[in-house]
Amino acid sequence: MSVATSSGGTAPGSPASSAARTIVLLRHAKAEWSDESDHERPLAERGRKDAPVVGRSLAGTGIPIDLALCSTSIRTRETWKMAVHELPHRPRTVYEERLYEASPGEIIALLNETSDDVSNVLVIGHNPGMHAVADALTGRAEGDLLPLMNRSGFPTSAYAVIGFTGSWKTVEPDVGTLRDYWTPNSSAH
């Protein structure tokens, strides 16, 4: 399922080439270990407690999420279902099979498909992809957020907020600034 709704490139000087945009990368909440396939693993009790807390924290950022791209795994869908109820408005959600076990390059490719009508995207996925793409996209960081993110290892329920200017087609390594990093067990933001 494509997340793009527009075609063609962005001309230099066009409104899309100077638009401020935000990418929020969220790792799913804590999942159960079970005999099920990895894709079918549900949230653990701790994950069910953390997911609404993540939603409240996201709401507290004031970022109006326009589009949520969510892996199709049970644990990511359950995380999103519990977190979204805490947001002031429900964004359009696309359940994207390509996010399951996605590499940083695959996540960037999905972001590149996003319509320039969208300003702020939330991606709900898995490690190591979420941490790796957060690190790859971040050319700069506010304060000590980058070392903090790298020391933490991007635990379950963590999210990174990356800002950049331009079209979604221009998302590539080092394009953004790490503006926030949050985990349920820290006061990083």
C-alpha positions, 0 to 999 in steps of 0.5 A: 500500500503506497502512502504517496498521493502526489506525483512528480518531484519538488521544484526548488523554491516551491512551498514543499521544498521549504516546508518544516516537517517532523518525523516521529519514530516510535518503537512498539511497547514491550511484547510477550515472548510466546510460541507464536510467530514473531509477527503475531506476538502480543503486548506484555502487561508492561507494554499495555501499561506503557502504550497509553503513557506514550500516547500522552507523551506524544500529545504533550509534544504538541506535534499534530500527527497527520499520518501514522505508518504502522507495522502490521505486527500485532505488537505495533498495532496494539501499541498504536491502538492504545496510544492513539486514544491519548492524542487530541485527534486521530491521524490517518493510519496506514498499516504497512507490511514493509515496516515489519523488520524494515532496514533504515533504507526501507524506512527512508524509502517509505518516507520518500513516498509520503505526499507533500500535503503531509507535514508530520509523520509517525512511524511505529516499528521495530528495532533495530530499524527504528534506532538505526533510522533515527541515527541515520536521519539525524545530522544534528541534535539539540543538547545532549539528545543524540548521546542519550538516544545512543546510550539508551539503545532505543528501548521499547516504547521509546520515540525520537522526534526529528525535524527537517525542511523540504519535501518528503522525497528529500529525506535521506541520511543526515537530513534532520535534527533530533529535537526530542527523545523520550522513553517511559523510564526517563525524563529525556524530554 
